[in-house]
Amino acid sequence: MADKNVSSGFVTGFVMGALVGLAIGFLYAPQTGEETRQRFSEEVKRVKEQTAEIAGKVEKSAAEVMKKVEAKAKEAEEQAEK
């Protein structure tokens, strides 16, 4: 359960940081409003895709860690019973 909180916290922080960086970059961009909005839309779409990819990797890693922890716990339990 704690792994999901850590994972979601990381992903949330990553997304917020990326969006703030994009916004600041676009505010200083020497482009028209129309071009800036189009570029911003494209960048937001790209960040969403990257975030989904990272979230999937984090979730997969967390699941693998949980399996290892469960296996070690079961092994320790079996050792304790002997």
VMD Tcl script that builds the backbone (N, CA, C; Angstrom):
set m [mol new atoms 246]
animate dup $m
set s [atomselect $m all]
$s set {name element resname resid chain x y z} {
  {N N MET 1 A 0.813 -1.183 0.000}
  {CA C MET 1 A 0.000 0.000 0.000}
  {C C MET 1 A 0.865 1.260 0.000}
  {N N ALA 2 A 1.938 1.234 0.778}
  {CA C ALA 2 A 2.836 2.387 0.829}
  {C C ALA 2 A 3.507 2.623 -0.514}
  {N N ASP 3 A 3.772 1.537 -1.257}
  {CA C ASP 3 A 4.396 1.681 -2.570}
  {C C ASP 3 A 3.505 2.462 -3.512}
  {N N LYS 4 A 2.195 2.254 -3.453}
  {CA C LYS 4 A 1.291 2.994 -4.326}
  {C C LYS 4 A 1.306 4.476 -3.978}
  {N N ASN 5 A 1.382 4.802 -2.686}
  {CA C ASN 5 A 1.430 6.203 -2.275}
  {C C ASN 5 A 2.707 6.865 -2.771}
  {N N VAL 6 A 3.822 6.156 -2.656}
  {CA C VAL 6 A 5.100 6.685 -3.129}
  {C C VAL 6 A 5.047 6.850 -4.641}
  {N N SER 7 A 4.515 5.843 -5.330}
  {CA C SER 7 A 4.424 5.890 -6.793}
  {C C SER 7 A 3.555 7.047 -7.246}
  {N N SER 8 A 2.383 7.185 -6.650}
  {CA C SER 8 A 1.485 8.250 -7.077}
  {C C SER 8 A 2.059 9.612 -6.720}
  {N N GLY 9 A 2.775 9.713 -5.604}
  {CA C GLY 9 A 3.411 10.965 -5.230}
  {C C GLY 9 A 4.495 11.359 -6.218}
  {N N PHE 10 A 5.278 10.380 -6.642}
  {CA C PHE 10 A 6.328 10.646 -7.622}
  {C C PHE 10 A 5.725 11.112 -8.937}
  {N N VAL 11 A 4.724 10.403 -9.412}
  {CA C VAL 11 A 4.100 10.737 -10.691}
  {C C VAL 11 A 3.454 12.117 -10.609}
  {N N THR 12 A 2.777 12.400 -9.505}
  {CA C THR 12 A 2.146 13.711 -9.339}
  {C C THR 12 A 3.191 14.818 -9.361}
  {N N GLY 13 A 4.273 14.622 -8.634}
  {CA C GLY 13 A 5.346 15.615 -8.621}
  {C C GLY 13 A 5.969 15.806 -9.981}
  {N N PHE 14 A 6.167 14.697 -10.688}
  {CA C PHE 14 A 6.752 14.763 -12.024}
  {C C PHE 14 A 5.853 15.563 -12.961}
  {N N VAL 15 A 4.571 15.266 -12.945}
  {CA C VAL 15 A 3.621 15.948 -13.829}
  {C C VAL 15 A 3.551 17.436 -13.493}
  {N N MET 16 A 3.449 17.746 -12.217}
  {CA C MET 16 A 3.356 19.157 -11.827}
  {C C MET 16 A 4.619 19.919 -12.226}
  {N N GLY 17 A 5.768 19.326 -12.007}
  {CA C GLY 17 A 7.023 19.966 -12.388}
  {C C GLY 17 A 7.114 20.194 -13.889}
  {N N ALA 18 A 6.698 19.185 -14.643}
  {CA C ALA 18 A 6.730 19.305 -16.100}
  {C C ALA 18 A 5.789 20.406 -16.587}
  {N N LEU 19 A 4.590 20.455 -16.016}
  {CA C LEU 19 A 3.621 21.463 -16.446}
  {C C LEU 19 A 4.067 22.878 -16.066}
  {N N VAL 20 A 4.631 23.036 -14.887}
  {CA C VAL 20 A 5.125 24.357 -14.484}
  {C C VAL 20 A 6.273 24.779 -15.399}
  {N N GLY 21 A 7.167 23.854 -15.692}
  {CA C GLY 21 A 8.269 24.154 -16.606}
  {C C GLY 21 A 7.774 24.543 -17.987}
  {N N LEU 22 A 6.782 23.815 -18.480}
  {CA C LEU 22 A 6.207 24.146 -19.785}
  {C C LEU 22 A 5.580 25.528 -19.771}
  {N N ALA 23 A 4.816 25.814 -18.742}
  {CA C ALA 23 A 4.134 27.105 -18.667}
  {C C ALA 23 A 5.137 28.254 -18.655}
  {N N ILE 24 A 6.173 28.126 -17.857}
  {CA C ILE 24 A 7.195 29.178 -17.799}
  {C C ILE 24 A 7.893 29.328 -19.143}
  {N N GLY 25 A 8.209 28.201 -19.761}
  {CA C GLY 25 A 8.849 28.247 -21.072}
  {C C GLY 25 A 7.991 28.928 -22.120}
  {N N PHE 26 A 6.703 28.670 -22.093}
  {CA C PHE 26 A 5.812 29.272 -23.074}
  {C C PHE 26 A 5.583 30.753 -22.821}
  {N N LEU 27 A 5.627 31.148 -21.576}
  {CA C LEU 27 A 5.444 32.573 -21.278}
  {C C LEU 27 A 6.585 33.415 -21.845}
  {N N TYR 28 A 7.754 32.839 -21.940}
  {CA C TYR 28 A 8.918 33.556 -22.451}
  {C C TYR 28 A 9.198 33.261 -23.930}
  {N N ALA 29 A 8.353 32.483 -24.558}
  {CA C ALA 29 A 8.562 32.112 -25.961}
  {C C ALA 29 A 8.224 33.296 -26.874}
  {N N PRO 30 A 9.063 33.547 -27.874}
  {CA C PRO 30 A 8.806 34.654 -28.806}
  {C C PRO 30 A 7.897 34.207 -29.956}
  {N N GLN 31 A 6.679 33.823 -29.624}
  {CA C GLN 31 A 5.732 33.356 -30.640}
  {C C GLN 31 A 4.397 34.068 -30.441}
  {N N THR 32 A 3.541 33.937 -31.450}
  {CA C THR 32 A 2.198 34.499 -31.327}
  {C C THR 32 A 1.388 33.648 -30.361}
  {N N GLY 33 A 0.281 34.195 -29.909}
  {CA C GLY 33 A -0.603 33.466 -28.994}
  {C C GLY 33 A -1.103 32.164 -29.594}
  {N N GLU 34 A -1.485 32.208 -30.865}
  {CA C GLU 34 A -1.989 31.008 -31.556}
  {C C GLU 34 A -0.912 29.925 -31.595}
  {N N GLU 35 A 0.301 30.296 -31.983}
  {CA C GLU 35 A 1.395 29.323 -32.046}
  {C C GLU 35 A 1.720 28.775 -30.663}
  {N N THR 36 A 1.693 29.646 -29.679}
  {CA C THR 36 A 1.998 29.225 -28.313}
  {C C THR 36 A 0.951 28.244 -27.810}
  {N N ARG 37 A -0.318 28.523 -28.044}
  {CA C ARG 37 A -1.387 27.603 -27.609}
  {C C ARG 37 A -1.270 26.254 -28.301}
  {N N GLN 38 A -0.968 26.257 -29.588}
  {CA C GLN 38 A -0.812 25.006 -30.331}
  {C C GLN 38 A 0.359 24.199 -29.781}
  {N N ARG 39 A 1.463 24.871 -29.582}
  {CA C ARG 39 A 2.656 24.189 -29.065}
  {C C ARG 39 A 2.399 23.670 -27.644}
  {N N PHE 40 A 1.735 24.479 -26.832}
  {CA C PHE 40 A 1.412 24.070 -25.469}
  {C C PHE 40 A 0.534 22.823 -25.481}
  {N N SER 41 A -0.460 22.811 -26.357}
  {CA C SER 41 A -1.345 21.652 -26.478}
  {C C SER 41 A -0.565 20.396 -26.846}
  {N N GLU 42 A 0.348 20.523 -27.785}
  {CA C GLU 42 A 1.167 19.385 -28.198}
  {C C GLU 42 A 2.069 18.900 -27.062}
  {N N GLU 43 A 2.649 19.854 -26.342}
  {CA C GLU 43 A 3.536 19.494 -25.233}
  {C C GLU 43 A 2.772 18.830 -24.094}
  {N N VAL 44 A 1.573 19.318 -23.801}
  {CA C VAL 44 A 0.766 18.703 -22.751}
  {C C VAL 44 A 0.433 17.264 -23.136}
  {N N LYS 45 A 0.106 17.053 -24.395}
  {CA C LYS 45 A -0.194 15.700 -24.865}
  {C C LYS 45 A 1.045 14.799 -24.706}
  {N N ARG 46 A 2.209 15.331 -25.036}
  {CA C ARG 46 A 3.449 14.565 -24.917}
  {C C ARG 46 A 3.744 14.231 -23.457}
  {N N VAL 47 A 3.554 15.209 -22.571}
  {CA C VAL 47 A 3.796 14.979 -21.144}
  {C C VAL 47 A 2.818 13.934 -20.604}
  {N N LYS 48 A 1.578 13.979 -21.034}
  {CA C LYS 48 A 0.596 12.975 -20.599}
  {C C LYS 48 A 1.051 11.576 -20.998}
  {N N GLU 49 A 1.515 11.434 -22.223}
  {CA C GLU 49 A 1.974 10.133 -22.700}
  {C C GLU 49 A 3.178 9.657 -21.889}
  {N N GLN 50 A 4.126 10.549 -21.648}
  {CA C GLN 50 A 5.308 10.183 -20.870}
  {C C GLN 50 A 4.927 9.831 -19.434}
  {N N THR 51 A 3.995 10.568 -18.883}
  {CA C THR 51 A 3.553 10.306 -17.517}
  {C C THR 51 A 2.893 8.936 -17.415}
  {N N ALA 52 A 2.065 8.611 -18.394}
  {CA C ALA 52 A 1.420 7.300 -18.392}
  {C C ALA 52 A 2.469 6.194 -18.486}
  {N N GLU 53 A 3.476 6.409 -19.301}
  {CA C GLU 53 A 4.553 5.427 -19.449}
  {C C GLU 53 A 5.326 5.262 -18.141}
  {N N ILE 54 A 5.672 6.372 -17.523}
  {CA C ILE 54 A 6.416 6.323 -16.264}
  {C C ILE 54 A 5.563 5.683 -15.169}
  {N N ALA 55 A 4.297 6.052 -15.115}
  {CA C ALA 55 A 3.408 5.470 -14.102}
  {C C ALA 55 A 3.316 3.959 -14.272}
  {N N GLY 56 A 3.250 3.508 -15.506}
  {CA C GLY 56 A 3.213 2.066 -15.763}
  {C C GLY 56 A 4.482 1.377 -15.289}
  {N N LYS 57 A 5.625 2.003 -15.552}
  {CA C LYS 57 A 6.897 1.424 -15.114}
  {C C LYS 57 A 6.995 1.393 -13.594}
  {N N VAL 58 A 6.569 2.470 -12.948}
  {CA C VAL 58 A 6.612 2.537 -11.489}
  {C C VAL 58 A 5.685 1.486 -10.890}
  {N N GLU 59 A 4.504 1.365 -11.459}
  {CA C GLU 59 A 3.543 0.373 -10.970}
  {C C GLU 59 A 4.095 -1.039 -11.135}
  {N N LYS 60 A 4.714 -1.307 -12.269}
  {CA C LYS 60 A 5.295 -2.625 -12.516}
  {C C LYS 60 A 6.420 -2.907 -11.521}
  {N N SER 61 A 7.267 -1.916 -11.294}
  {CA C SER 61 A 8.368 -2.076 -10.344}
  {C C SER 61 A 7.840 -2.311 -8.932}
  {N N ALA 62 A 6.821 -1.568 -8.552}
  {CA C ALA 62 A 6.235 -1.731 -7.223}
  {C C ALA 62 A 5.641 -3.127 -7.070}
  {N N ALA 63 A 5.004 -3.625 -8.113}
  {CA C ALA 63 A 4.421 -4.970 -8.062}
  {C C ALA 63 A 5.513 -6.019 -7.913}
  {N N GLU 64 A 6.619 -5.839 -8.613}
  {CA C GLU 64 A 7.737 -6.776 -8.507}
  {C C GLU 64 A 8.334 -6.759 -7.106}
  {N N VAL 65 A 8.466 -5.572 -6.537}
  {CA C VAL 65 A 9.000 -5.451 -5.183}
  {C C VAL 65 A 8.051 -6.129 -4.195}
  {N N MET 66 A 6.769 -5.923 -4.366}
  {CA C MET 66 A 5.791 -6.547 -3.466}
  {C C MET 66 A 5.871 -8.065 -3.542}
  {N N LYS 67 A 6.036 -8.611 -4.734}
  {CA C LYS 67 A 6.169 -10.064 -4.883}
  {C C LYS 67 A 7.397 -10.568 -4.137}
  {N N LYS 68 A 8.498 -9.838 -4.260}
  {CA C LYS 68 A 9.729 -10.232 -3.570}
  {C C LYS 68 A 9.554 -10.153 -2.059}
  {N N VAL 69 A 8.907 -9.101 -1.593}
  {CA C VAL 69 A 8.677 -8.938 -0.161}
  {C C VAL 69 A 7.778 -10.053 0.354}
  {N N GLU 70 A 6.733 -10.365 -0.378}
  {CA C GLU 70 A 5.830 -11.439 0.029}
  {C C GLU 70 A 6.558 -12.774 0.068}
  {N N ALA 71 A 7.413 -13.028 -0.916}
  {CA C ALA 71 A 8.176 -14.274 -0.944}
  {C C ALA 71 A 9.123 -14.344 0.253}
  {N N LYS 72 A 9.794 -13.241 0.573}
  {CA C LYS 72 A 10.705 -13.216 1.720}
  {C C LYS 72 A 9.935 -13.397 3.026}
  {N N ALA 73 A 8.761 -12.781 3.129}
  {CA C ALA 73 A 7.946 -12.915 4.324}
  {C C ALA 73 A 7.494 -14.359 4.507}
  {N N LYS 74 A 7.088 -14.985 3.406}
  {CA C LYS 74 A 6.658 -16.373 3.470}
  {C C LYS 74 A 7.842 -17.271 3.862}
  {N N GLU 75 A 8.995 -16.972 3.311}
  {CA C GLU 75 A 10.201 -17.742 3.631}
  {C C GLU 75 A 10.556 -17.591 5.107}
  {N N ALA 76 A 10.458 -16.375 5.623}
  {CA C ALA 76 A 10.747 -16.119 7.033}
  {C C ALA 76 A 9.732 -16.817 7.927}
  {N N GLU 77 A 8.493 -16.818 7.500}
  {CA C GLU 77 A 7.439 -17.499 8.262}
  {C C GLU 77 A 7.691 -18.993 8.333}
  {N N GLU 78 A 8.107 -19.569 7.210}
  {CA C GLU 78 A 8.413 -21.000 7.168}
  {C C GLU 78 A 9.599 -21.320 8.050}
  {N N GLN 79 A 10.605 -20.446 8.059}
  {CA C GLN 79 A 11.782 -20.646 8.906}
  {C C GLN 79 A 11.398 -20.568 10.379}
  {N N ALA 80 A 10.490 -19.665 10.711}
  {CA C ALA 80 A 10.049 -19.488 12.101}
  {C C ALA 80 A 9.281 -20.716 12.588}
  {N N GLU 81 A 8.571 -21.381 11.703}
  {CA C GLU 81 A 7.778 -22.549 12.073}
  {C C GLU 81 A 8.647 -23.766 12.337}
  {N N LYS 82 A 9.858 -23.812 11.813}
  {CA C LYS 82 A 10.755 -24.966 11.987}
  {C C LYS 82 A 11.397 -25.015 13.305}
}
mol reanalyze $m
mol bondsrecalc $m
mol representation Tube
mol addrep $m
